[in-house]
Amino acid sequence: MPPLSGVRVLDLTNVLAGPYCSYQLMLLGAEVVKVEVPGQGDLARRLGPDAGLNRDGLGASFLAQNAGKKSVEIDLKSPEGRAEFEDLVCRADVLLENFRAGVLARLGFGWDRLRGLNPRLVYCAISGFGQSGPMSRAPAYDQIIQGLSGMMAVTGTPDTVPLRVGFPVCDTVGGMTAALHIAAALAGRERTGEGTFLDVSMLEAAISAMGWTVSNYLVSGVEPVPMGDQNATAAPSGTFHAADGPLNIAANRQEQFTALCGLIGRPGLATDPRFREREDRKLHRDALNAEINLALAAKTALEWEVELTAAGVPSARIVTVPQALELEQLAHRGFLTELPFPGDRPGTLRVSGGGVLHDGLPLRPGAPPPLLGEHTGKPLWKAAS
């Protein structure tokens, strides 16, 4: 049985941070019911590169994060809708929303009311800046958080900064953070019998996830700078150029650097005074990279990947997203799941997993993403809470 089997989640979220969170909970076994605005639903239903799917409320952005969930249409502004929602809250374990701070309370469902309806409820609110503070009511999308967190200021080169990370990383980190704390709150509830209010700030989650970039400044006063495809903590560590394309190498340890020098036919680099010690290599990074690139031109990126990896030097080609999805490693671990396409459309749909095997097995969605309101008026919960 998946670890969250029987956990009931009411999901009022839209687009990515919240749906990504509830998708992780679904993979872990939770029963997720999306509560959607009648006739509209999750905005992600209309987002994606296929205009036809967008018109049908099955945009690629929605399909990516909503398999295995159910959908009901409820108007929280109507008396009937509020009564129906109250009933669901009383029977739920988790309520998840990513409205702007204070919106759900203005609809009559603040934490005090929710806790009164269901003292065991875990209520998780995801927002750009949290539910309190001078920025709490400000609207925020992923790019806004990327900019305010400092992330864009360290992405790119001195000539190209600031750059947005190429996928909505702050939404993803916010959703993952929420899923972690929901799981922890459910575990805590087993001891106390009481629910919890979780106030997730995407800004704080993003800064936390930046790790050393932040701690180097907090602890040592070193302000991070954009370094493009290079790793500030070590050299040689970054993107290099083989005969046919780019190659990542991270020879961060002394023995890895020595092995790299021997494998590329340049053992003298390991004893060169400019490169002998870790800090020396960082100071003379450009000269070292130039020497390595000259040697790497002798073979293809794949040849170097195989040879360096076998010697314990971390390395790999840089591939496209389609190439990444076809990696044999993902197939071996069952990362992708093939599902019937929602509705009466022919064909199948592939969706990603959570990246963790449980007792050697991947956790998979058991059903395709729902049509808007597909489960309205139908039984929603199949397991006792």
Kinemage of the C-alpha trace (Angstrom):
@kinemage 1
@onewidth
@group {chain A} dominant
@subgroup {mainchain}
@vectorlist {calphas} color= white
{ca met a 1} P 0.000 0.000 0.000
{ca pro a 2} L 1.369 3.474 -0.818
{ca pro a 3} L 2.194 5.391 2.380
{ca leu a 4} L -0.655 7.938 2.062
{ca ser a 5} L -3.357 5.426 1.143
{ca gly a 6} L -6.707 6.590 2.520
{ca val a 7} L -5.634 10.214 2.950
{ca arg a 8} L -8.238 12.538 1.462
{ca val a 9} L -7.039 15.757 -0.173
{ca leu a 10} L -9.234 18.650 -1.291
{ca asp a 11} L -7.252 20.539 -3.924
{ca leu a 12} L -8.370 24.092 -4.760
{ca thr a 13} L -5.141 24.956 -6.558
{ca asn a 14} L -4.361 26.199 -10.050
{ca val a 15} L -1.560 25.971 -12.613
{ca leu a 16} L 1.607 24.507 -11.062
{ca ala a 17} L 2.824 24.950 -7.465
{ca gly a 18} L -0.337 23.553 -5.882
{ca pro a 19} L -1.126 20.937 -8.542
{ca tyr a 20} L 2.496 19.726 -8.425
{ca cys a 21} L 2.126 19.334 -4.649
{ca ser a 22} L -1.108 17.367 -4.895
{ca tyr a 23} L 0.332 15.260 -7.728
{ca gln a 24} L 3.129 14.152 -5.402
{ca leu a 25} L 0.558 13.362 -2.693
{ca met a 26} L -1.471 11.363 -5.238
{ca leu a 27} L 1.601 9.349 -6.232
{ca leu a 28} L 2.070 8.584 -2.541
{ca gly a 29} L -1.437 7.141 -2.417
{ca ala a 30} L -3.653 10.073 -1.402
{ca glu a 31} L -7.132 10.464 -2.902
{ca val a 32} L -7.059 13.926 -4.481
{ca val a 33} L -10.236 15.762 -5.437
{ca lys a 34} L -9.808 18.961 -7.447
{ca val a 35} L -12.431 21.559 -6.559
{ca glu a 36} L -12.785 23.662 -9.721
{ca val a 37} L -14.737 26.767 -10.692
{ca pro a 38} L -17.763 25.704 -12.769
{ca gly a 39} L -17.215 26.169 -16.495
{ca gln a 40} L -13.619 27.323 -16.044
{ca gly a 41} L -11.561 24.989 -13.899
{ca asp a 42} L -7.833 25.092 -13.412
{ca leu a 43} L -6.235 27.765 -15.631
{ca ala a 44} L -3.668 25.162 -16.697
{ca arg a 45} L -6.460 23.425 -18.626
{ca arg a 46} L -6.024 26.208 -21.184
{ca leu a 47} L -2.217 26.350 -21.148
{ca gly a 48} L 0.066 24.458 -23.493
{ca pro a 49} L 1.422 24.375 -27.053
{ca asp a 50} L -1.592 22.539 -28.558
{ca ala a 51} L -4.435 24.998 -29.207
{ca gly a 52} L -6.923 22.152 -29.708
{ca leu a 53} L -6.182 20.634 -26.315
{ca asn a 54} L -6.391 24.071 -24.718
{ca arg a 55} L -9.869 24.618 -26.190
{ca asp a 56} L -10.972 21.262 -24.780
{ca gly a 57} L -9.716 22.070 -21.282
{ca leu a 58} L -6.928 19.525 -21.556
{ca gly a 59} L -3.880 21.736 -22.017
{ca ala a 60} L -0.507 20.019 -21.751
{ca ser a 61} L 0.284 22.027 -18.617
{ca phe a 62} L -2.784 20.503 -16.941
{ca leu a 63} L -2.183 16.973 -18.189
{ca ala a 64} L 1.356 16.993 -16.774
{ca gln a 65} L 0.354 17.384 -13.115
{ca asn a 66} L -3.170 16.062 -12.661
{ca ala a 67} L -3.288 12.367 -13.505
{ca gly a 68} L -4.942 10.206 -10.876
{ca lys a 69} L -7.081 13.025 -9.464
{ca lys a 70} L -10.831 13.568 -9.511
{ca ser a 71} L -12.592 16.809 -10.498
{ca val a 72} L -15.750 18.389 -9.109
{ca glu a 73} L -17.216 21.770 -10.019
{ca ile a 74} L -18.230 23.842 -6.997
{ca asp a 75} L -19.126 27.545 -6.856
{ca leu a 76} L -17.771 28.718 -3.505
{ca lys a 77} L -19.668 32.000 -3.903
{ca ser a 78} L -23.082 30.318 -3.897
{ca pro a 79} L -24.897 29.035 -0.775
{ca glu a 80} L -25.255 25.589 -2.326
{ca gly a 81} L -21.584 25.474 -3.255
{ca arg a 82} L -20.445 26.554 0.193
{ca ala a 83} L -22.633 23.911 1.814
{ca glu a 84} L -21.216 21.228 -0.475
{ca phe a 85} L -17.689 22.410 0.209
{ca glu a 86} L -18.305 22.357 3.981
{ca asp a 87} L -19.369 18.748 3.745
{ca leu a 88} L -16.172 17.855 1.880
{ca val a 89} L -14.022 19.723 4.411
{ca cys a 90} L -15.611 17.778 7.264
{ca arg a 91} L -14.551 14.507 5.618
{ca ala a 92} L -11.138 15.553 4.304
{ca asp a 93} L -7.678 15.141 5.778
{ca val a 94} L -5.960 17.885 3.788
{ca leu a 95} L -7.120 21.148 2.234
{ca leu a 96} L -4.693 22.659 -0.262
{ca glu a 97} L -5.036 26.073 -1.919
{ca asn a 98} L -2.820 28.626 -3.654
{ca phe a 99} L -5.058 31.683 -3.761
{ca arg a 100} L -3.632 35.079 -3.007
{ca ala a 101} L -3.344 35.510 0.775
{ca gly a 102} L -6.708 36.045 2.456
{ca val a 103} L -8.946 35.018 -0.463
{ca leu a 104} L -10.294 31.818 1.111
{ca ala a 105} L -10.944 33.644 4.390
{ca arg a 106} L -12.957 36.296 2.527
{ca leu a 107} L -15.055 33.467 1.084
{ca gly a 108} L -15.870 32.459 4.650
{ca phe a 109} L -13.335 29.677 5.122
{ca gly a 110} L -10.494 31.066 7.212
{ca trp a 111} L -8.445 28.790 9.439
{ca asp a 112} L -10.672 29.279 12.490
{ca arg a 113} L -13.743 28.250 10.526
{ca leu a 114} L -11.993 25.306 8.885
{ca arg a 115} L -10.623 24.076 12.212
{ca gly a 116} L -14.106 24.357 13.688
{ca leu a 117} L -15.499 22.195 10.905
{ca asn a 118} L -12.706 19.621 11.126
{ca pro a 119} L -10.217 19.792 14.028
{ca arg a 120} L -8.043 17.129 12.342
{ca leu a 121} L -7.696 19.028 9.067
{ca val a 122} L -4.249 19.830 7.677
{ca tyr a 123} L -4.743 23.133 5.858
{ca cys a 124} L -1.942 24.151 3.502
{ca ala a 125} L -1.934 27.565 1.817
{ca ile a 126} L 0.725 28.160 -0.851
{ca ser a 127} L 1.348 31.763 -1.867
{ca gly a 128} L 4.119 33.863 -3.310
{ca phe a 129} L 5.157 35.515 -0.068
{ca gly a 130} L 3.193 33.848 2.729
{ca gln a 131} L -0.016 34.823 4.502
{ca ser a 132} L 1.490 37.690 6.522
{ca gly a 133} L 3.916 40.559 6.005
{ca pro a 134} L 4.040 43.666 3.794
{ca met a 135} L 4.156 41.654 0.545
{ca ser a 136} L 1.590 39.023 1.462
{ca arg a 137} L -1.207 40.415 -0.728
{ca ala a 138} L 1.001 40.965 -3.800
{ca pro a 139} L 0.396 38.727 -6.833
{ca ala a 140} L 3.269 36.442 -7.763
{ca tyr a 141} L 4.138 34.047 -10.544
{ca asp a 142} L 7.232 31.893 -10.811
{ca gln a 143} L 9.253 34.532 -12.658
{ca ile a 144} L 8.465 37.150 -10.009
{ca ile a 145} L 9.827 34.838 -7.324
{ca gln a 146} L 12.885 33.958 -9.417
{ca gly a 147} L 13.714 37.656 -9.620
{ca leu a 148} L 13.043 38.536 -5.969
{ca ser a 149} L 14.888 35.504 -4.599
{ca gly a 150} L 18.159 36.521 -6.267
{ca met a 151} L 18.021 33.428 -8.469
{ca met a 152} L 18.015 35.360 -11.734
{ca ala a 153} L 20.936 37.495 -10.557
{ca val a 154} L 23.196 34.426 -10.391
{ca thr a 155} L 21.933 32.714 -13.555
{ca gly a 156} L 23.829 33.376 -16.754
{ca thr a 157} L 27.152 35.095 -17.389
{ca pro a 158} L 28.232 38.635 -16.490
{ca asp a 159} L 27.144 39.593 -20.024
{ca thr a 160} L 23.748 37.857 -20.015
{ca val a 161} L 22.554 38.173 -16.403
{ca pro a 162} L 19.786 38.318 -15.280
{ca leu a 163} L 18.364 35.156 -16.799
{ca arg a 164} L 15.275 33.166 -15.912
{ca val a 165} L 15.872 29.495 -15.146
{ca gly a 166} L 14.481 27.545 -18.103
{ca phe a 167} L 11.560 25.969 -16.231
{ca pro a 168} L 9.296 27.220 -13.399
{ca val a 169} L 11.662 26.118 -10.665
{ca cys a 170} L 10.127 28.274 -7.907
{ca asp a 171} L 6.662 26.837 -8.520
{ca thr a 172} L 8.145 23.349 -8.398
{ca val a 173} L 10.166 23.985 -5.240
{ca gly a 174} L 7.135 25.594 -3.591
{ca gly a 175} L 4.976 22.588 -4.420
{ca met a 176} L 7.566 20.095 -3.245
{ca thr a 177} L 8.055 22.035 -0.002
{ca ala a 178} L 4.303 21.996 0.593
{ca ala a 179} L 4.068 18.247 -0.057
{ca leu a 180} L 6.893 17.566 2.410
{ca his a 181} L 5.262 19.590 5.174
{ca ile a 182} L 1.816 18.128 4.527
{ca ala a 183} L 3.252 14.626 4.913
{ca ala a 184} L 5.003 15.719 8.118
{ca ala a 185} L 1.814 17.297 9.479
{ca leu a 186} L -0.125 14.102 8.781
{ca ala a 187} L 2.510 12.117 10.661
{ca gly a 188} L 2.337 14.582 13.544
{ca arg a 189} L -1.434 14.309 13.635
{ca glu a 190} L -1.092 10.621 14.416
{ca arg a 191} L 0.500 11.636 17.739
{ca thr a 192} L -1.583 14.706 18.627
{ca gly a 193} L -4.901 14.048 16.897
{ca glu a 194} L -4.936 17.700 15.833
{ca gly a 195} L -4.681 19.394 12.458
{ca thr a 196} L -2.207 22.067 11.383
{ca phe a 197} L -2.164 25.283 9.379
{ca leu a 198} L 0.771 25.332 6.935
{ca asp a 199} L 1.670 28.734 5.471
{ca val a 200} L 4.020 28.099 2.528
{ca ser a 201} L 5.965 31.037 1.068
{ca met a 202} L 7.342 30.358 -2.406
{ca leu a 203} L 9.890 33.141 -1.901
{ca glu a 204} L 11.247 31.575 1.280
{ca ala a 205} L 11.187 28.074 -0.193
{ca ala a 206} L 13.148 29.306 -3.223
{ca ile a 207} L 15.806 31.069 -1.140
{ca ser a 208} L 16.104 28.010 1.085
{ca ala a 209} L 16.618 25.814 -1.978
{ca met a 210} L 19.454 28.033 -3.228
{ca gly a 211} L 21.630 26.508 -0.521
{ca trp a 212} L 25.307 27.414 -0.812
{ca thr a 213} L 24.574 30.443 -2.969
{ca val a 214} L 22.851 31.977 0.040
{ca ser a 215} L 24.955 30.493 2.834
{ca asn a 216} L 28.236 31.646 1.274
{ca tyr a 217} L 26.986 35.196 1.723
{ca leu a 218} L 25.346 34.690 5.135
{ca val a 219} L 28.326 32.849 6.622
{ca ser a 220} L 31.327 34.259 4.759
{ca gly a 221} L 30.094 37.550 3.341
{ca val a 222} L 30.890 36.421 -0.219
{ca glu a 223} L 28.346 37.827 -2.659
{ca pro a 224} L 27.542 35.301 -5.410
{ca val a 225} L 28.160 36.274 -9.020
{ca pro a 226} L 26.880 34.725 -12.255
{ca met a 227} L 29.302 32.134 -13.620
{ca gly a 228} L 27.401 30.746 -16.575
{ca asp a 229} L 27.995 27.015 -16.929
{ca gln a 230} L 30.774 26.869 -14.329
{ca asn a 231} L 30.556 25.621 -10.734
{ca ala a 232} L 31.811 28.215 -8.260
{ca thr a 233} L 32.833 25.625 -5.677
{ca ala a 234} L 35.406 23.719 -7.721
{ca ala a 235} L 37.457 23.511 -10.920
{ca pro a 236} L 37.422 21.856 -13.350
{ca ser a 237} L 33.678 21.695 -12.865
{ca gly a 238} L 31.306 22.871 -15.555
{ca thr a 239} L 30.592 22.558 -19.252
{ca phe a 240} L 33.383 21.612 -21.659
{ca his a 241} L 33.510 20.893 -25.387
{ca ala a 242} L 34.169 17.520 -26.969
{ca ala a 243} L 34.561 16.875 -30.685
{ca asp a 244} L 30.827 16.863 -31.382
{ca gly a 245} L 29.232 18.895 -28.609
{ca pro a 246} L 29.110 19.935 -24.964
{ca leu a 247} L 30.054 17.729 -22.031
{ca asn a 248} L 29.640 18.323 -18.311
{ca ile a 249} L 32.584 17.339 -16.129
{ca ala a 250} L 32.702 17.734 -12.353
{ca ala a 251} L 36.167 16.670 -11.195
{ca asn a 252} L 35.606 18.232 -7.786
{ca arg a 253} L 37.882 15.960 -5.752
{ca gln a 254} L 41.652 15.784 -6.052
{ca glu a 255} L 41.687 12.139 -7.143
{ca gln a 256} L 39.068 12.886 -9.802
{ca phe a 257} L 41.158 15.741 -11.181
{ca thr a 258} L 44.267 13.557 -11.300
{ca ala a 259} L 42.349 10.799 -13.082
{ca leu a 260} L 40.898 13.286 -15.562
{ca cys a 261} L 44.338 14.636 -16.445
{ca gly a 262} L 45.635 11.131 -17.134
{ca leu a 263} L 42.620 10.066 -19.204
{ca ile a 264} L 42.760 13.079 -21.506
{ca gly a 265} L 46.480 12.564 -22.046
{ca arg a 266} L 47.574 15.605 -20.044
{ca pro a 267} L 49.012 14.193 -16.755
{ca gly a 268} L 51.237 17.241 -16.406
{ca leu a 269} L 48.233 19.429 -15.591
{ca ala a 270} L 47.958 17.708 -12.216
{ca thr a 271} L 51.447 18.861 -11.223
{ca asp a 272} L 51.344 22.305 -12.843
{ca pro a 273} L 51.711 24.888 -10.003
{ca arg a 274} L 48.681 26.752 -11.334
{ca phe a 275} L 46.440 23.715 -10.971
{ca arg a 276} L 48.027 21.554 -8.273
{ca glu a 277} L 45.697 22.486 -5.414
{ca arg a 278} L 41.939 23.021 -5.319
{ca glu a 279} L 42.080 26.776 -4.673
{ca asp a 280} L 44.779 27.228 -7.315
{ca arg a 281} L 42.520 25.624 -9.900
{ca lys a 282} L 39.674 27.970 -9.046
{ca leu a 283} L 41.968 30.993 -9.420
{ca his a 284} L 43.215 29.793 -12.821
{ca arg a 285} L 39.934 28.312 -14.026
{ca asp a 286} L 40.002 29.853 -17.502
{ca ala a 287} L 43.510 28.624 -18.298
{ca leu a 288} L 42.701 25.136 -16.997
{ca asn a 289} L 39.460 24.941 -18.981
{ca ala a 290} L 41.257 25.932 -22.149
{ca glu a 291} L 43.805 23.139 -21.705
{ca ile a 292} L 41.096 20.560 -21.045
{ca asn a 293} L 39.000 21.641 -24.019
{ca leu a 294} L 41.996 21.219 -26.338
{ca ala a 295} L 42.380 17.627 -25.184
{ca leu a 296} L 38.661 16.813 -25.273
{ca ala a 297} L 38.494 17.680 -28.972
{ca ala a 298} L 40.015 14.267 -29.703
{ca lys a 299} L 36.800 12.307 -28.977
{ca thr a 300} L 33.010 12.631 -28.953
{ca ala a 301} L 31.061 13.615 -25.857
{ca leu a 302} L 29.622 10.095 -25.536
{ca glu a 303} L 33.065 8.499 -25.776
{ca trp a 304} L 34.377 10.769 -23.043
{ca glu a 305} L 31.274 10.158 -20.901
{ca val a 306} L 31.811 6.400 -21.012
{ca glu a 307} L 35.555 6.597 -20.397
{ca leu a 308} L 35.483 9.204 -17.621
{ca thr a 309} L 32.513 7.655 -15.832
{ca ala a 310} L 34.231 4.259 -15.775
{ca ala a 311} L 37.199 5.902 -14.046
{ca gly a 312} L 35.011 7.560 -11.405
{ca val a 313} L 35.087 11.061 -12.881
{ca pro a 314} L 31.531 12.487 -12.926
{ca ser a 315} L 30.683 13.398 -16.518
{ca ala a 316} L 27.779 13.305 -18.951
{ca arg a 317} L 26.637 14.726 -22.239
{ca ile a 318} L 24.289 17.700 -22.300
{ca val a 319} L 21.115 16.497 -23.999
{ca thr a 320} L 17.779 17.932 -25.054
{ca val a 321} L 14.577 17.310 -23.107
{ca pro a 322} L 13.366 14.718 -25.667
{ca gln a 323} L 16.718 12.938 -25.415
{ca ala a 324} L 16.549 12.987 -21.619
{ca leu a 325} L 13.090 11.396 -21.652
{ca glu a 326} L 14.411 8.541 -23.784
{ca leu a 327} L 17.309 7.706 -21.466
{ca glu a 328} L 17.514 3.993 -20.761
{ca gln a 329} L 17.944 4.792 -17.067
{ca leu a 330} L 14.429 6.260 -16.856
{ca ala a 331} L 12.927 3.268 -18.621
{ca his a 332} L 14.737 0.874 -16.294
{ca arg a 333} L 13.221 2.565 -13.232
{ca gly a 334} L 9.727 2.961 -14.687
{ca phe a 335} L 9.777 6.742 -14.385
{ca leu a 336} L 7.200 7.390 -17.112
{ca thr a 337} L 3.665 5.995 -17.019
{ca glu a 338} L 1.451 5.513 -20.090
{ca leu a 339} L -2.243 6.235 -19.531
{ca pro a 340} L -5.356 6.416 -21.699
{ca phe a 341} L -5.998 9.912 -22.974
{ca pro a 342} L -8.794 11.678 -21.042
{ca gly a 343} L -12.278 11.645 -22.511
{ca asp a 344} L -12.935 10.022 -25.851
{ca arg a 345} L -9.706 11.117 -27.531
{ca pro a 346} L -7.744 8.247 -29.076
{ca gly a 347} L -4.212 7.466 -28.114
{ca thr a 348} L -2.269 7.461 -24.886
{ca leu a 349} L -0.584 9.977 -22.616
{ca arg a 350} L 2.799 9.704 -20.896
{ca val a 351} L 3.286 11.351 -17.505
{ca ser a 352} L 6.251 11.515 -15.149
{ca gly a 353} L 6.675 9.858 -11.780
{ca gly a 354} L 8.012 11.158 -8.504
{ca gly a 355} L 11.596 9.955 -8.806
{ca val a 356} L 11.505 7.601 -5.798
{ca leu a 357} L 11.140 3.822 -5.732
{ca his a 358} L 9.214 2.393 -2.767
{ca asp a 359} L 10.480 -1.086 -1.948
{ca gly a 360} L 11.898 -1.223 -5.458
{ca leu a 361} L 8.734 -0.117 -7.252
{ca pro a 362} L 7.730 3.259 -8.741
{ca leu a 363} L 4.511 4.899 -7.584
{ca arg a 364} L 2.212 5.533 -10.545
{ca pro a 365} L -1.077 7.324 -11.198
{ca gly a 366} L -3.918 4.874 -11.681
{ca ala a 367} L -6.068 7.052 -13.930
{ca pro a 368} L -5.661 9.826 -16.510
{ca pro a 369} L -6.205 13.503 -15.631
{ca pro a 370} L -9.916 14.242 -15.149
{ca leu a 371} L -12.203 16.149 -17.452
{ca leu a 372} L -13.580 19.296 -15.865
{ca gly a 373} L -16.277 18.269 -13.379
{ca glu a 374} L -15.997 14.617 -14.392
{ca his a 375} L -16.746 13.417 -10.851
{ca thr a 376} L -19.364 15.996 -9.853
{ca gly a 377} L -22.271 14.202 -8.178
{ca lys a 378} L -20.370 10.932 -7.935
{ca pro a 379} L -18.887 9.212 -4.852
{ca leu a 380} L -15.464 10.759 -4.228
{ca trp a 381} L -13.855 8.850 -1.399
{ca lys a 382} L -13.101 5.189 -1.749
{ca ala a 383} L -11.273 4.638 1.533
{ca ala a 384} L -11.939 5.433 5.148
{ca ser a 385} L -9.936 8.315 6.525
